[in-house]
Amino acid sequence: QKEVEQDPGPLSVPEGAIVSLNCTYSNSAFQYFMWYRQYSRKGPELLMYTYSSGNKEDGRFTAQVDKSSKYISLFIRDSQPSDSATYLCAMKDTNAGKSTFGDGTTLTVKP
Amino acid sequence: EAQVTQNPRYLITVTGKKLTVTCSQNMNHEYMSWYRQDPGLGLRQIYYSMNVEVTDKGDVPEGYKVSRKEKRNFPLILESPSPNQTSLYFCASSPRGPYEKLFFGSGTQLSVL
């Protein structure tokens, strides 16, 4: 069983929709939670970064972490065609020299 | 411009022919890492380096070598490539460690025939 599970999609929504992307994990030692966005033929870029439980908002993006349920989410409000990409969740604990990534969810926002 | 530069972007080679993928960052980052990305398997870490002359295995190190002789460079070496190493490879760096934002290169698409 993978440490991080992410629904691969693909997910297709109309422009303006609210999008919810989710990951579950099994390692209770994870303390840092990230969301990366990856456009086609490009390297991932960090979108959101949270430590421990709670919510974090940045413009149209909100990251939520529920450590009791081992569940994290990324919400995108008023989605735009430019949000079309693959979204990767990533996690790490305080002692690890690496991040553990989900497989990614491919999102398409149609005009 | 702050960036992580990988070369080449695309590489086709044959089984057993040694190759090196270069990675260089101009941000004076201490931490550097290599990942491979495969459909259905996500991003998996190959090797990482916390600083010059310090390297450690990631999740899938078999068949790969790395070196960190200078802070800015972290080449990935495949001594005897095999078809199962056909993949999309990414180099990444961060200022001091894996707890910080990773900056990724644009990727190297490798095909081993």
Backbone of each chain as ProteinMPNN parsed JSONL, in Angstrom:
{"seq_chain_A": "QKEVEQDPGPLSVPEGAIVSLNCTYSNSAFQYFMWYRQYSRKGPELLMYTYSSGNKEDGRFTAQVDKSSKYISLFIRDSQPSDSATYLCAMKDTNAGKSTFGDGTTLTVKP", "coords_chain_A": {"N_chain_A": [[0.839, -1.193, 0.0], [0.498, 2.206, -0.838], [2.096, 5.037, 0.7], [0.985, 7.524, 0.302], [-2.021, 8.362, -1.132], [-3.697, 9.347, -4.033], [-6.381, 10.517, -5.902], [-6.354, 9.763, -9.266], [-7.846, 10.928, -11.27], [-8.814, 11.471, -14.708], [-9.939, 14.874, -14.088], [-12.523, 16.913, -15.119], [-13.824, 20.103, -15.488], [-16.17, 22.842, -15.765], [-15.316, 26.237, -16.601], [-15.027, 28.478, -13.864], [-16.014, 26.813, -11.933], [-15.917, 25.248, -8.653], [-13.21, 23.479, -7.478], [-12.176, 20.447, -6.005], [-9.459, 18.812, -4.746], [-7.9, 15.886, -3.564], [-6.018, 14.077, -1.069], [-5.038, 11.147, 0.661], [-3.276, 9.71, 3.444], [-0.985, 7.472, 5.102], [1.057, 7.586, 6.945], [1.55, 8.664, 10.068], [3.487, 10.339, 10.972], [3.941, 12.387, 9.24], [4.339, 15.841, 8.814], [4.545, 18.084, 7.29], [2.92, 19.511, 4.565], [2.306, 19.701, 1.152], [1.266, 21.184, -1.922], [1.795, 20.752, -5.311], [1.897, 22.113, -8.583], [1.832, 21.0, -11.879], [2.504, 21.725, -15.092], [2.044, 20.554, -18.464], [4.856, 18.92, -19.749], [6.589, 20.271, -18.081], [8.484, 21.017, -15.067], [7.375, 20.299, -11.685], [5.844, 22.888, -9.683], [5.801, 24.652, -6.626], [2.754, 25.19, -4.997], [1.166, 25.465, -2.67], [1.852, 25.391, 0.844], [1.752, 23.849, 3.915], [1.939, 23.509, 7.451], [1.397, 20.964, 9.72], [-1.938, 20.633, 11.083], [-4.907, 22.314, 9.795], [-6.072, 25.25, 7.968], [-5.087, 26.983, 4.989], [-4.989, 29.852, 3.054], [-4.647, 31.232, -0.205], [-5.215, 33.53, -2.346], [-7.206, 32.3, -4.874], [-6.901, 29.765, -4.002], [-7.161, 27.221, -1.528], [-5.775, 25.373, 1.032], [-6.3, 22.496, 2.944], [-5.738, 20.675, 5.912], [-6.278, 17.75, 7.624], [-5.253, 16.155, 10.142], [-6.16, 14.235, 11.907], [-7.791, 12.625, 10.422], [-6.056, 11.944, 8.485], [-5.937, 13.262, 5.974], [-5.842, 15.422, 3.245], [-6.663, 18.401, 1.458], [-7.064, 20.348, -1.53], [-8.556, 23.252, -2.527], [-9.897, 24.924, -5.286], [-11.124, 27.937, -6.186], [-13.453, 29.557, -8.433], [-12.45, 28.465, -10.908], [-10.087, 28.503, -13.603], [-9.244, 28.269, -17.121], [-6.453, 28.328, -17.239], [-5.747, 26.977, -14.992], [-5.619, 24.384, -15.656], [-3.887, 21.494, -15.329], [-1.608, 19.106, -13.872], [-1.975, 18.149, -10.539], [-0.076, 17.678, -7.722], [0.106, 16.162, -4.588], [2.215, 16.37, -1.72], [4.223, 15.166, 0.972], [5.999, 15.27, 4.106], [7.998, 14.122, 6.88], [9.543, 15.252, 9.951], [12.017, 14.116, 10.119], [12.762, 13.047, 7.74], [14.664, 12.866, 4.73], [13.43, 13.446, 2.418], [10.611, 14.132, 0.296], [7.396, 12.649, 0.091], [5.47, 11.853, -2.612], [2.161, 12.108, -4.015], [0.439, 10.445, -6.762], [-0.621, 12.275, -8.472], [-3.232, 14.382, -9.773], [-4.967, 14.931, -12.699], [-6.229, 17.848, -13.989], [-8.653, 19.45, -15.973], [-9.871, 22.481, -17.062], [-12.566, 23.712, -18.63], [-13.313, 26.205, -21.033]], "CA_chain_A": [[0.0, 0.0, 0.0], [1.276, 3.431, -0.913], [1.971, 5.939, 1.845], [0.136, 8.652, -0.103], [-2.958, 7.987, -2.181], [-4.316, 10.511, -4.658], [-7.261, 10.164, -7.004], [-5.648, 10.192, -10.482], [-8.709, 11.605, -12.237], [-8.78, 12.924, -14.852], [-11.051, 15.672, -13.63], [-12.852, 17.945, -16.094], [-14.843, 20.982, -14.922], [-16.355, 24.077, -16.536], [-14.727, 27.449, -16.04], [-15.8, 29.069, -12.776], [-16.389, 25.791, -10.947], [-15.051, 25.01, -7.49], [-12.544, 22.176, -7.639], [-11.631, 19.86, -4.786], [-8.473, 17.767, -4.984], [-7.722, 15.264, -2.254], [-5.024, 13.021, -0.832], [-5.021, 10.486, 1.957], [-1.956, 9.188, 3.738], [-0.996, 6.49, 6.185], [2.157, 7.837, 7.869], [1.128, 9.689, 11.03], [4.624, 11.22, 11.259], [3.98, 13.512, 8.292], [4.033, 17.113, 9.453], [4.572, 19.126, 6.272], [2.027, 19.117, 3.481], [2.48, 20.607, 0.034], [0.624, 20.949, -3.214], [2.556, 21.221, -6.448], [1.194, 22.151, -9.86], [2.744, 20.631, -12.962], [1.998, 21.868, -16.448], [2.555, 19.549, -19.375], [6.26, 19.051, -20.169], [7.302, 21.175, -17.184], [8.699, 20.513, -13.729], [6.397, 20.764, -10.692], [6.113, 24.136, -8.967], [5.071, 24.675, -5.363], [1.552, 26.022, -4.981], [0.766, 25.717, -1.278], [2.692, 24.693, 1.826], [1.186, 23.997, 5.254], [2.555, 22.714, 8.501], [0.441, 20.384, 10.656], [-3.347, 20.734, 10.706], [-5.48, 23.642, 9.632], [-6.338, 25.766, 6.631], [-4.263, 28.084, 4.497], [-5.611, 30.416, 1.858], [-3.803, 32.086, -1.035], [-5.998, 33.89, -3.52], [-8.295, 31.367, -5.18], [-6.514, 28.44, -3.529], [-7.216, 26.94, -0.098], [-5.282, 24.051, 1.406], [-6.798, 22.032, 4.238], [-5.092, 19.483, 6.446], [-6.962, 17.112, 8.752], [-4.33, 15.098, 10.546], [-6.876, 13.169, 12.608], [-8.315, 11.741, 9.381], [-4.975, 11.722, 7.523], [-6.614, 13.683, 4.753], [-5.586, 16.809, 2.873], [-7.428, 18.847, 0.295], [-6.781, 21.63, -2.169], [-9.739, 23.793, -3.176], [-9.661, 26.007, -6.244], [-12.368, 28.674, -6.464], [-13.493, 30.274, -9.708], [-11.396, 27.835, -11.699], [-9.781, 29.111, -14.895], [-8.549, 27.349, -18.036], [-5.025, 28.31, -16.917], [-5.534, 26.041, -13.885], [-5.511, 23.037, -16.225], [-2.547, 20.978, -15.011], [-1.613, 17.987, -12.927], [-1.728, 18.619, -9.183], [0.583, 16.653, -6.921], [0.292, 16.421, -3.167], [3.492, 15.864, -1.216], [4.264, 15.223, 2.426], [7.231, 14.806, 4.716], [8.074, 14.243, 8.326], [10.655, 16.117, 10.357], [13.289, 13.414, 10.062], [12.999, 12.482, 6.412], [15.418, 13.66, 3.772], [12.718, 13.442, 1.163], [9.164, 14.285, 0.278], [6.659, 11.555, -0.532], [4.491, 12.452, -3.511], [1.055, 11.376, -4.605], [0.615, 10.206, -8.191], [-1.085, 13.444, -9.221], [-4.574, 14.433, -10.364], [-4.962, 15.792, -13.879], [-7.409, 18.715, -14.03], [-8.905, 20.256, -17.159], [-10.922, 23.478, -16.885], [-13.031, 24.038, -19.988], [-13.889, 27.569, -21.128]], "C_chain_A": [[0.876, 1.245, 0.0], [1.052, 4.277, 0.332], [1.03, 7.092, 1.547], [-0.724, 8.21, -1.279], [-3.639, 9.246, -2.711], [-5.151, 10.035, -5.823], [-6.644, 10.673, -8.304], [-6.488, 10.993, -11.452], [-8.73, 10.829, -13.548], [-10.066, 13.597, -14.412], [-11.285, 16.782, -14.643], [-14.001, 18.779, -15.555], [-15.031, 22.192, -15.842], [-15.691, 25.259, -15.831], [-15.638, 28.043, -14.97], [-16.191, 28.082, -11.689], [-15.433, 25.8, -9.759], [-14.502, 23.593, -7.616], [-12.009, 21.723, -6.292], [-10.706, 18.711, -5.161], [-8.061, 17.203, -3.633], [-6.605, 14.229, -2.244], [-5.262, 12.429, 0.548], [-3.631, 9.901, 2.184], [-2.02, 8.271, 4.942], [0.057, 6.78, 7.263], [1.802, 8.981, 8.822], [2.259, 10.657, 11.385], [4.707, 12.412, 10.303], [3.525, 14.786, 8.99], [3.912, 18.248, 8.431], [3.79, 18.64, 5.066], [2.082, 20.165, 2.373], [1.591, 20.205, -1.128], [1.495, 21.577, -4.291], [1.648, 21.19, -7.684], [2.211, 21.866, -10.954], [2.034, 20.775, -14.299], [2.688, 20.853, -17.34], [3.977, 19.895, -19.81], [7.045, 20.049, -19.322], [7.555, 20.477, -15.857], [7.63, 21.017, -12.777], [6.818, 22.09, -10.069], [5.236, 24.182, -7.727], [3.922, 25.662, -5.429], [1.201, 26.434, -3.558], [1.623, 24.863, -0.354], [2.077, 24.926, 3.189], [1.923, 23.08, 6.224], [1.467, 22.267, 9.472], [-0.992, 20.632, 10.195], [-3.784, 22.179, 10.504], [-5.688, 23.998, 8.183], [-5.337, 26.854, 6.278], [-4.844, 28.555, 3.188], [-4.626, 31.317, 1.131], [-4.562, 32.379, -2.315], [-7.151, 32.928, -3.727], [-8.047, 29.965, -4.623], [-6.601, 28.338, -2.006], [-6.74, 25.523, 0.127], [-5.808, 23.721, 2.788], [-6.07, 20.771, 4.637], [-5.891, 19.0, 7.648], [-6.112, 15.923, 9.18], [-5.055, 13.953, 11.251], [-7.434, 12.152, 11.614], [-7.261, 11.363, 8.361], [-5.464, 12.055, 6.119], [-6.268, 15.136, 4.488], [-6.334, 17.134, 1.594], [-6.871, 20.159, -0.237], [-8.06, 22.058, -2.879], [-9.326, 24.925, -4.108], [-11.015, 26.648, -6.523], [-12.274, 29.361, -7.811], [-12.408, 29.748, -10.652], [-11.305, 28.445, -13.1], [-9.124, 28.084, -15.817], [-7.048, 27.251, -17.742], [-4.708, 27.424, -15.714], [-5.404, 24.608, -14.378], [-4.075, 22.552, -16.09], [-2.718, 19.699, -14.21], [-1.22, 18.521, -11.557], [-1.215, 17.45, -8.348], [0.564, 17.061, -5.457], [1.625, 15.801, -2.746], [3.525, 16.064, 0.291], [5.639, 14.805, 2.917], [7.164, 14.924, 6.225], [9.347, 14.994, 8.695], [12.003, 15.439, 10.218], [13.659, 12.922, 8.677], [13.801, 13.436, 5.543], [14.705, 13.779, 2.453], [11.253, 13.746, 1.382], [8.559, 13.059, -0.378], [5.516, 12.157, -1.32], [3.337, 11.509, -3.808], [1.285, 11.233, -6.1], [0.149, 11.374, -9.053], [-2.504, 13.269, -9.742], [-4.533, 15.406, -11.526], [-6.293, 16.53, -13.966], [-7.469, 19.446, -15.354], [-10.069, 21.182, -16.858], [-11.326, 23.965, -18.269], [-13.674, 25.419, -20.022], [-15.399, 27.514, -21.388]], "O_chain_A": [[1.86, 1.332, 0.734], [-0.018, 4.249, 0.941], [0.35, 7.586, 2.446], [-0.211, 7.741, -2.295], [-4.095, 10.094, -1.944], [-4.689, 9.241, -6.642], [-6.426, 11.876, -8.45], [-5.96, 11.656, -12.345], [-8.669, 9.6, -13.505], [-11.132, 12.982, -14.369], [-10.357, 17.513, -14.991], [-15.046, 18.233, -15.2], [-14.133, 22.523, -16.616], [-15.533, 25.261, -14.611], [-16.856, 28.108, -15.139], [-16.655, 28.491, -10.625], [-14.305, 26.286, -9.844], [-15.248, 22.638, -7.832], [-11.456, 22.519, -5.532], [-11.122, 17.755, -5.815], [-7.893, 17.949, -2.669], [-6.294, 13.601, -3.256], [-5.642, 13.133, 1.483], [-2.899, 9.631, 1.232], [-2.986, 8.29, 5.706], [-0.048, 6.269, 8.378], [1.763, 10.141, 8.411], [2.02, 11.68, 12.026], [5.471, 13.346, 10.546], [2.49, 14.822, 9.655], [3.25, 19.253, 8.689], [3.968, 17.514, 4.602], [1.926, 21.36, 2.623], [1.221, 19.042, -1.286], [1.88, 22.743, -4.214], [0.755, 20.35, -7.801], [3.311, 22.419, -10.956], [1.09, 20.045, -14.6], [3.77, 20.357, -17.024], [4.259, 21.03, -20.192], [8.043, 20.608, -19.777], [6.921, 19.468, -15.55], [7.031, 22.062, -13.029], [8.009, 22.376, -9.944], [4.067, 23.797, -7.769], [4.082, 26.807, -5.853], [0.968, 27.611, -3.28], [2.06, 23.77, -0.712], [1.892, 26.074, 3.592], [2.448, 22.03, 5.853], [0.707, 23.089, 9.985], [-1.22, 20.826, 9.0], [-3.141, 23.122, 10.963], [-5.509, 23.174, 7.286], [-4.812, 27.548, 7.148], [-5.158, 27.75, 2.311], [-3.871, 32.065, 1.751], [-4.556, 31.58, -3.252], [-7.987, 32.762, -2.839], [-8.892, 29.082, -4.762], [-6.175, 29.242, -1.286], [-7.229, 24.584, -0.5], [-5.77, 24.553, 3.694], [-5.811, 19.901, 3.806], [-6.145, 19.763, 8.579], [-6.243, 14.824, 8.641], [-4.6, 12.81, 11.193], [-7.539, 10.965, 11.922], [-7.523, 10.558, 7.467], [-5.405, 11.231, 5.207], [-6.38, 15.983, 5.374], [-6.6, 16.265, 0.764], [-6.294, 20.962, 0.496], [-8.587, 21.332, -3.722], [-8.507, 25.773, -3.754], [-11.933, 26.0, -7.027], [-11.19, 29.706, -8.28], [-11.561, 30.504, -11.128], [-12.308, 28.844, -13.692], [-8.513, 27.129, -15.339], [-6.44, 26.206, -17.972], [-3.541, 27.145, -15.44], [-5.108, 23.709, -13.59], [-3.158, 23.134, -16.669], [-3.835, 19.274, -13.913], [-0.244, 19.261, -11.43], [-1.834, 16.387, -8.279], [0.959, 18.176, -5.117], [2.094, 14.833, -3.345], [2.933, 17.005, 0.82], [6.358, 14.076, 2.233], [6.39, 15.707, 6.777], [10.141, 15.333, 7.818], [13.033, 16.112, 10.2], [14.768, 12.427, 8.472], [13.636, 14.653, 5.613], [15.312, 14.176, 1.458], [10.727, 13.634, 2.489], [9.143, 12.493, -1.302], [4.688, 12.884, -0.771], [3.499, 10.289, -3.848], [2.213, 11.827, -6.649], [0.49, 11.451, -10.233], [-2.923, 12.17, -10.103], [-4.122, 16.556, -11.374], [-7.355, 15.908, -14.01], [-6.469, 19.997, -15.815], [-11.136, 20.728, -16.446], [-10.523, 24.559, -18.989], [-14.476, 25.763, -19.154], [-16.045, 28.557, -21.496]]}, "seq_chain_B": "EAQVTQNPRYLITVTGKKLTVTCSQNMNHEYMSWYRQDPGLGLRQIYYSMNVEVTDKGDVPEGYKVSRKEKRNFPLILESPSPNQTSLYFCASSPRGPYEKLFFGSGTQLSVL", "coords_chain_B": {"N_chain_B": [[18.464, 34.943, -13.683], [16.864, 32.947, -11.257], [17.232, 29.515, -11.218], [16.848, 25.967, -11.925], [18.731, 23.962, -13.889], [18.573, 21.477, -16.256], [20.167, 19.083, -18.327], [20.445, 16.678, -20.971], [17.264, 17.787, -22.492], [15.863, 15.85, -23.838], [16.603, 12.459, -24.43], [17.712, 9.694, -26.156], [18.843, 6.462, -25.92], [20.849, 3.432, -25.963], [20.652, 0.162, -24.486], [22.95, -0.363, -21.879], [24.814, 1.622, -22.528], [26.695, 3.993, -21.086], [25.53, 6.959, -19.471], [25.146, 10.443, -18.637], [23.179, 12.707, -16.896], [22.961, 16.086, -16.537], [22.712, 18.488, -13.848], [22.195, 21.674, -12.657], [22.188, 24.364, -10.358], [21.586, 27.804, -9.652], [21.218, 29.105, -7.274], [22.53, 28.875, -4.926], [21.762, 26.763, -3.324], [21.624, 24.33, -0.723], [20.505, 21.788, -0.623], [19.864, 19.158, -2.876], [18.218, 17.081, -5.289], [17.202, 14.097, -7.037], [14.53, 12.904, -9.051], [12.347, 10.456, -10.479], [9.669, 10.223, -12.78], [6.874, 8.373, -13.403], [4.069, 7.066, -15.206], [1.253, 6.423, -13.196], [2.845, 5.833, -11.04], [3.797, 8.086, -9.948], [5.939, 10.667, -8.564], [9.104, 9.62, -7.738], [11.765, 9.424, -5.471], [15.204, 9.336, -6.248], [17.97, 9.808, -5.543], [19.418, 11.956, -3.053], [20.976, 14.993, -1.868], [22.354, 16.556, 0.876], [24.327, 18.398, 1.125], [27.548, 19.517, -0.113], [29.511, 16.765, -1.092], [27.916, 15.054, 0.384], [25.709, 12.545, 0.072], [22.673, 10.632, -0.292], [20.647, 7.67, -0.487], [17.494, 7.523, -2.114], [14.171, 6.469, -2.687], [14.332, 4.755, -4.899], [17.093, 3.878, -5.755], [18.562, 2.005, -7.235], [20.683, 1.171, -9.882], [21.526, 3.689, -10.451], [23.815, 6.443, -10.053], [25.213, 9.177, -8.214], [26.873, 12.339, -7.762], [28.333, 14.904, -5.727], [30.259, 17.19, -5.982], [30.547, 19.844, -6.192], [28.721, 22.678, -4.974], [26.736, 23.653, -6.69], [26.243, 21.744, -8.682], [24.828, 18.588, -9.577], [25.073, 15.813, -10.85], [23.412, 13.074, -12.484], [24.083, 9.728, -12.93], [23.962, 7.035, -15.129], [25.238, 4.049, -15.225], [24.986, 1.656, -16.666], [22.552, 1.697, -18.54], [19.157, 0.489, -18.59], [16.133, -0.748, -20.204], [14.033, -0.429, -18.325], [14.61, 1.9, -17.096], [13.714, 3.88, -18.601], [12.137, 6.895, -18.53], [10.749, 9.95, -17.129], [12.796, 12.374, -15.882], [13.515, 14.416, -13.068], [15.343, 17.047, -11.653], [15.822, 18.672, -8.542], [16.01, 21.401, -6.189], [16.576, 22.938, -2.961], [16.797, 25.558, -0.475], [17.949, 24.827, 2.159], [17.111, 22.349, 2.994], [14.907, 19.443, 2.78], [12.591, 20.411, 3.873], [11.804, 22.724, 2.912], [10.628, 24.792, 0.179], [10.739, 23.111, -2.877], [12.561, 23.598, -5.811], [12.124, 22.864, -9.106], [13.732, 21.446, -11.99], [13.278, 21.495, -15.603], [13.002, 18.979, -16.573], [14.048, 15.766, -17.901], [13.536, 13.716, -20.544], [14.027, 10.438, -20.864], [14.78, 7.74, -22.952], [15.424, 4.376, -23.123], [16.578, 2.034, -25.263]], "CA_chain_B": [[17.211, 34.304, -13.256], [17.051, 31.779, -10.404], [16.669, 28.348, -11.873], [17.51, 24.675, -11.944], [18.916, 23.644, -15.303], [18.894, 20.08, -16.567], [20.48, 18.776, -19.723], [19.613, 17.24, -22.04], [15.821, 17.69, -22.286], [15.442, 14.571, -24.401], [17.749, 11.585, -24.674], [17.441, 8.316, -26.558], [20.093, 5.724, -25.882], [20.687, 1.98, -26.04], [20.992, -0.581, -23.271], [24.349, -0.541, -21.539], [25.681, 2.743, -22.875], [26.741, 4.922, -19.951], [25.118, 8.325, -19.753], [25.07, 11.369, -17.517], [22.252, 13.833, -16.998], [23.511, 17.132, -15.675], [21.794, 19.363, -13.136], [22.909, 22.797, -12.066], [21.325, 25.412, -9.802], [22.326, 29.05, -9.443], [20.603, 29.757, -6.112], [23.347, 28.545, -3.751], [21.005, 25.845, -2.485], [22.395, 23.231, -0.138], [19.826, 20.511, -0.854], [19.524, 18.814, -4.25], [17.601, 15.762, -5.334], [16.744, 13.571, -8.317], [13.296, 12.143, -9.058], [11.83, 9.962, -11.735], [8.213, 10.286, -12.809], [6.315, 7.354, -14.282], [2.599, 7.014, -15.116], [0.725, 5.528, -12.176], [3.788, 5.669, -9.926], [4.079, 9.398, -9.397], [7.325, 11.1, -8.429], [9.848, 8.813, -6.78], [13.085, 9.984, -5.281], [16.294, 8.434, -6.597], [19.038, 10.18, -4.621], [19.411, 13.354, -2.639], [22.223, 15.476, -1.279], [22.112, 17.64, 1.827], [25.379, 19.394, 0.94], [28.682, 19.03, -0.903], [30.096, 15.499, -0.671], [26.957, 14.296, 1.195], [24.604, 12.027, -0.742], [21.936, 9.524, 0.316], [19.697, 6.997, -1.356], [16.072, 7.758, -1.975], [13.333, 5.265, -2.74], [14.641, 3.883, -6.034], [18.459, 4.215, -6.172], [19.247, 0.938, -7.962], [21.026, 1.47, -11.272], [21.897, 5.105, -10.57], [24.858, 7.017, -9.205], [25.254, 10.641, -8.202], [28.029, 12.923, -7.082], [28.115, 16.313, -5.355], [31.594, 17.732, -5.768], [30.372, 21.296, -6.066], [27.402, 22.97, -4.457], [25.765, 23.965, -7.734], [26.038, 20.652, -9.636], [24.418, 17.289, -9.004], [24.801, 14.96, -12.008], [22.847, 11.729, -12.349], [24.843, 8.847, -13.805], [23.474, 5.683, -15.357], [26.434, 3.339, -15.696], [24.579, 0.666, -17.673], [21.102, 1.892, -18.602], [18.291, -0.603, -19.042], [14.836, -0.202, -20.637], [13.154, -0.036, -17.212], [14.987, 3.243, -16.653], [13.007, 4.834, -19.456], [11.311, 7.671, -17.61], [10.936, 11.401, -17.088], [13.62, 12.651, -14.711], [13.545, 15.795, -12.599], [16.261, 17.485, -10.617], [15.208, 19.71, -7.713], [16.872, 21.921, -5.129], [15.96, 23.836, -1.986], [17.868, 26.293, 0.209], [18.691, 24.151, 3.223], [16.703, 20.975, 3.237], [13.65, 19.025, 2.146], [11.43, 21.004, 4.528], [11.524, 23.982, 2.23], [10.114, 24.709, -1.177], [11.591, 22.51, -3.89], [12.579, 24.188, -7.139], [12.352, 21.779, -10.044], [14.149, 21.681, -13.357], [12.239, 21.269, -16.62], [12.85, 17.556, -16.841], [14.773, 15.066, -18.96], [12.821, 12.531, -20.983], [15.015, 9.433, -21.26], [14.31, 6.488, -23.527], [16.485, 3.389, -23.259], [16.082, 1.02, -26.201]], "C_chain_B": [[17.524, 33.064, -12.427], [16.44, 30.554, -11.07], [17.494, 27.099, -11.625], [17.555, 24.228, -13.407], [19.34, 22.192, -15.466], [19.227, 19.971, -18.04], [20.869, 17.309, -19.867], [18.131, 17.19, -21.683], [15.283, 16.354, -22.759], [16.691, 13.747, -24.708], [17.247, 10.192, -25.025], [18.781, 7.601, -26.603], [19.8, 4.223, -25.98], [21.139, 1.339, -24.737], [22.499, -0.686, -23.094], [25.285, 0.616, -21.841], [25.607, 3.821, -21.796], [26.303, 6.327, -20.353], [25.065, 9.141, -18.467], [24.049, 12.45, -17.836], [22.743, 14.9, -16.026], [22.403, 17.951, -15.027], [22.614, 20.451, -12.462], [21.904, 23.815, -11.548], [22.176, 26.638, -9.455], [21.81, 29.815, -8.223], [21.363, 29.49, -4.822], [22.601, 27.627, -2.771], [21.892, 24.729, -1.964], [21.819, 21.866, -0.524], [19.53, 20.341, -2.334], [19.056, 17.365, -4.299], [17.248, 15.394, -6.765], [15.495, 12.73, -8.121], [13.087, 11.553, -10.441], [10.307, 9.947, -11.645], [7.694, 9.311, -13.853], [4.804, 7.319, -14.117], [2.153, 5.997, -14.074], [1.621, 5.327, -10.973], [4.196, 7.002, -9.328], [5.553, 9.748, -9.429], [8.015, 10.255, -7.376], [11.276, 9.32, -6.701], [14.167, 8.946, -5.538], [17.444, 8.605, -5.605], [18.822, 11.621, -4.187], [20.746, 13.694, -1.979], [21.92, 16.656, -0.372], [23.176, 18.735, 1.716], [26.512, 18.764, 0.128], [29.261, 17.773, -0.248], [29.19, 14.675, 0.246], [25.798, 13.86, 0.319], [23.964, 10.841, -0.03], [20.946, 8.946, -0.678], [18.275, 7.447, -1.052], [15.318, 6.44, -2.023], [13.764, 4.26, -3.809], [16.055, 4.133, -6.558], [19.136, 3.205, -7.096], [19.467, 1.338, -9.422], [21.458, 2.901, -11.511], [23.067, 5.43, -9.657], [24.743, 8.523, -9.266], [26.58, 11.079, -7.583], [27.712, 14.379, -6.769], [29.474, 16.898, -4.969], [31.56, 19.254, -5.608], [28.942, 21.546, -5.616], [26.37, 23.104, -5.572], [25.411, 22.783, -8.626], [25.726, 19.32, -8.954], [24.07, 16.361, -10.168], [24.244, 13.594, -11.626], [23.508, 10.833, -13.382], [24.149, 7.494, -13.899], [24.607, 4.914, -15.996], [26.09, 2.353, -16.819], [23.057, 0.719, -17.791], [20.357, 0.656, -19.118], [16.928, -0.013, -19.412], [13.916, 0.221, -19.495], [13.555, 1.299, -16.592], [14.469, 4.314, -17.615], [11.999, 5.569, -18.594], [11.534, 9.159, -17.84], [11.644, 11.731, -15.778], [13.604, 14.134, -14.374], [14.619, 15.957, -11.537], [15.572, 18.598, -9.833], [16.213, 20.189, -6.676], [16.047, 22.751, -4.162], [17.065, 24.43, -1.126], [18.661, 25.484, 1.228], [18.282, 22.714, 3.425], [15.356, 20.679, 2.631], [12.427, 19.646, 2.792], [10.997, 22.282, 3.847], [11.062, 23.726, 0.804], [11.156, 24.104, -2.115], [11.435, 23.262, -5.198], [12.969, 23.09, -8.116], [12.915, 22.29, -11.366], [13.031, 21.317, -14.319], [12.101, 19.82, -17.028], [13.719, 17.048, -17.982], [13.998, 13.805, -19.31], [13.847, 11.549, -21.547], [14.327, 8.196, -21.81], [15.502, 5.572, -23.704], [15.956, 2.245, -24.118], [16.787, -0.317, -26.005]], "O_chain_B": [[18.338, 32.23, -12.824], [15.267, 30.561, -11.442], [18.645, 27.148, -11.19], [16.521, 24.133, -14.067], [20.332, 21.745, -14.891], [18.657, 20.663, -18.884], [21.54, 16.753, -18.997], [17.772, 16.603, -20.662], [14.364, 15.793, -22.161], [17.699, 14.271, -25.181], [16.463, 9.593, -24.289], [19.729, 8.065, -27.235], [18.644, 3.809, -26.069], [21.919, 1.921, -23.983], [23.229, -1.045, -24.018], [26.448, 0.583, -21.439], [24.578, 4.475, -21.623], [26.652, 6.821, -21.425], [24.955, 8.6, -17.367], [24.062, 13.032, -18.92], [22.917, 14.638, -14.835], [21.309, 18.091, -15.574], [23.603, 20.174, -11.784], [20.9, 24.101, -12.2], [23.323, 26.519, -9.026], [21.951, 31.036, -8.15], [20.892, 29.841, -3.74], [22.788, 27.707, -1.557], [22.787, 24.245, -2.658], [22.564, 20.906, -0.726], [19.012, 21.252, -2.98], [19.439, 16.538, -3.472], [17.023, 16.266, -7.604], [15.392, 11.951, -7.172], [13.582, 12.075, -11.44], [9.732, 9.694, -10.586], [8.028, 9.408, -15.034], [4.3, 7.52, -13.013], [2.613, 4.855, -14.067], [1.207, 4.717, -9.987], [4.873, 7.038, -8.3], [6.319, 9.198, -10.22], [7.552, 10.184, -6.237], [11.912, 9.607, -7.715], [14.055, 7.804, -5.092], [17.834, 7.66, -4.919], [18.14, 12.398, -4.856], [21.522, 12.82, -1.593], [21.306, 17.635, -0.795], [22.958, 19.863, 2.157], [26.425, 17.601, -0.267], [29.472, 17.719, 0.964], [29.647, 13.693, 0.832], [25.001, 14.684, -0.128], [24.62, 10.134, 0.736], [20.472, 9.631, -1.584], [17.91, 7.713, 0.093], [15.762, 5.431, -1.476], [13.581, 3.054, -3.641], [16.208, 4.561, -7.701], [20.174, 3.51, -7.683], [18.544, 1.786, -10.102], [21.728, 3.289, -12.648], [23.279, 4.784, -8.631], [24.242, 9.083, -10.241], [27.298, 10.288, -6.97], [26.917, 15.012, -7.464], [29.785, 17.074, -3.791], [32.428, 19.855, -4.975], [28.057, 20.723, -5.85], [25.223, 22.693, -5.39], [24.366, 22.811, -9.275], [26.282, 18.982, -7.909], [22.89, 16.143, -10.445], [24.571, 13.042, -10.575], [23.495, 11.14, -14.574], [23.795, 6.889, -12.888], [24.907, 5.103, -17.175], [26.824, 2.239, -17.801], [22.355, -0.112, -17.213], [20.855, -0.1, -19.953], [16.598, 1.094, -18.987], [13.104, 1.13, -19.665], [12.903, 1.773, -15.661], [14.755, 5.501, -17.455], [11.114, 4.956, -17.998], [12.385, 9.568, -18.63], [11.151, 11.407, -14.698], [13.669, 14.991, -15.255], [14.778, 15.12, -10.649], [14.818, 19.383, -10.407], [17.151, 19.471, -6.327], [14.956, 23.211, -4.496], [18.159, 23.869, -1.053], [19.89, 25.449, 1.179], [19.051, 21.931, 3.983], [14.729, 21.555, 2.034], [11.314, 19.433, 2.309], [9.953, 22.85, 4.166], [11.103, 22.603, 0.302], [12.309, 24.533, -2.139], [10.319, 23.532, -5.643], [14.017, 22.461, -7.971], [12.621, 23.404, -11.801], [11.96, 20.881, -13.898], [11.174, 19.468, -17.757], [14.076, 17.79, -18.897], [13.825, 12.926, -18.466], [14.459, 11.805, -22.584], [13.398, 7.669, -21.198], [16.48, 5.936, -24.356], [14.998, 1.569, -23.741], [16.491, -1.28, -26.712]]}, "name": "protein", "num_of_chains": 2, "seq": "QKEVEQDPGPLSVPEGAIVSLNCTYSNSAFQYFMWYRQYSRKGPELLMYTYSSGNKEDGRFTAQVDKSSKYISLFIRDSQPSDSATYLCAMKDTNAGKSTFGDGTTLTVKPEAQVTQNPRYLITVTGKKLTVTCSQNMNHEYMSWYRQDPGLGLRQIYYSMNVEVTDKGDVPEGYKVSRKEKRNFPLILESPSPNQTSLYFCASSPRGPYEKLFFGSGTQLSVL"}
